[in-house]
């Protein structure tokens, strides 16, 4: 499993349209909150259409199958953000990364679940995605709140999780035409 192998800087400044904000907004041994945002030069409707198709922007290095083309999202309450894992001579496997718990098309999406190694720990994770019109574009924010018990240190995992979640938002932003 390759999720969480790459760590991005935990804090980047927002200076120009298209640049990214990334930070661990809160962290303790009880949990953490990761906040990432990007401004993209498209409408909320255009951003939404790509957001709900993770196979178009998720990094293949952060999948179980090694190929983001296997990532899907059923953008409806109770819908699955899932990954098919080809069986290589056996039946295909499948992974539920997160479950959709709130959806307001073109403005908000909330998913519940533990990404990567958090899935095997006694934690709850909630990823809230917001899209807000700004100027001629859309500001997209990913807020990932995780709490519970983990065998590894929660404070040490926070910047790793922030880096991976931030990388996915960066890739989404690039797919939507973000520059800089």
Residue pairs with C-beta under 8 A, 6 or more apart in sequence:
1 64
1 116
1 117
2 61
2 62
2 63
2 64
2 66
3 62
3 63
3 64
3 115
3 116
3 117
3 164
4 62
4 115
4 116
4 117
4 160
4 161
4 163
4 164
5 61
5 62
6 61
6 62
6 163
6 164
6 167
7 159
7 160
7 163
7 164
8 22
8 162
8 163
8 164
8 166
8 167
8 170
9 22
9 163
10 22
10 23
10 24
10 159
10 162
10 163
11 22
11 23
12 19
12 20
12 21
12 22
13 19
13 21
14 20
14 21
14 37
14 39
16 180
17 39
17 41
17 135
17 137
17 180
18 38
18 39
18 40
18 41
18 173
18 178
18 179
18 180
19 38
19 39
19 180
20 36
20 37
20 38
20 166
20 169
20 170
20 173
21 35
21 36
21 37
21 38
22 34
22 35
22 36
22 162
22 163
22 166
23 34
23 35
23 36
23 162
24 32
24 33
24 34
24 35
24 158
24 159
24 162
25 33
25 34
25 35
25 143
26 32
26 33
27 33
27 154
27 155
27 158
28 154
28 155
29 153
29 154
29 155
30 147
30 148
30 154
31 123
31 145
31 146
31 147
31 148
31 154
32 145
32 146
32 154
32 155
32 157
32 158
32 161
32 162
33 143
33 144
33 145
33 146
34 142
34 143
34 144
34 145
34 146
34 158
34 161
34 162
34 165
34 166
35 141
35 142
35 143
36 141
36 142
36 143
36 162
36 165
36 166
36 169
36 170
37 139
37 140
37 141
37 142
37 169
38 139
38 140
38 169
38 170
38 172
38 173
38 178
39 134
39 135
39 137
39 138
39 139
39 140
39 173
39 178
40 47
40 137
40 138
40 140
40 173
40 176
40 177
40 178
41 136
41 137
41 176
41 177
41 178
42 137
42 138
42 176
42 177
43 133
43 137
43 138
44 106
44 107
44 131
44 132
44 133
44 138
45 106
46 138
46 176
47 131
47 138
47 140
47 176
48 105
48 106
48 131
50 56
50 57
50 172
50 175
50 176
51 109
51 129
51 131
51 140
51 172
52 73
52 75
52 109
53 73
54 68
54 71
54 72
54 73
54 81
55 68
55 69
55 70
55 71
55 72
56 175
57 68
57 168
57 171
57 172
57 174
57 175
58 68
58 71
58 168
58 171
59 68
59 167
59 168
59 171
60 66
60 67
60 68
60 69
62 116
62 164
62 167
62 168
63 70
63 71
63 83
64 83
64 85
64 95
65 83
65 84
65 85
65 86
70 83
70 84
70 85
70 86
71 81
71 82
71 83
72 80
72 81
72 82
72 83
72 84
73 79
73 80
73 81
73 82
73 100
74 80
74 81
74 82
74 100
75 100
75 103
75 105
75 109
76 100
76 103
77 100
77 101
77 102
77 103
78 99
78 100
78 101
79 99
79 100
79 103
80 96
80 98
80 99
80 100
81 96
81 97
81 98
81 99
81 100
81 111
81 113
82 94
82 95
82 96
82 97
83 94
83 95
83 97
84 92
84 93
84 94
85 92
85 93
85 94
85 95
86 92
87 93
96 113
97 113
97 115
97 119
98 111
98 112
98 113
98 115
98 125
98 127
99 111
99 112
99 113
100 109
100 110
100 111
101 110
101 111
101 112
101 126
102 108
102 109
102 110
102 128
103 109
103 110
106 131
107 130
107 131
107 132
108 128
108 129
108 130
108 131
109 128
109 129
110 126
110 127
110 128
110 129
111 126
111 127
111 129
112 124
112 125
112 126
112 127
113 119
113 125
113 127
114 120
114 121
114 123
114 124
114 125
114 146
115 125
115 127
115 144
115 161
115 164
115 165
116 161
116 164
117 152
117 157
118 125
118 146
118 150
118 157
118 161
121 148
121 149
121 150
121 151
121 152
122 148
122 149
122 150
123 146
123 147
123 148
123 149
123 150
124 146
124 147
124 148
125 144
125 145
125 146
126 144
126 145
126 146
127 142
127 143
127 144
127 165
128 141
128 142
128 143
128 144
128 145
129 140
129 141
129 142
130 139
130 140
130 141
130 143
131 138
131 139
131 140
132 138
132 139
132 141
133 139
140 169
140 172
140 173
142 165
142 166
142 168
142 169
144 161
144 162
144 165
146 154
146 161
150 157
170 178
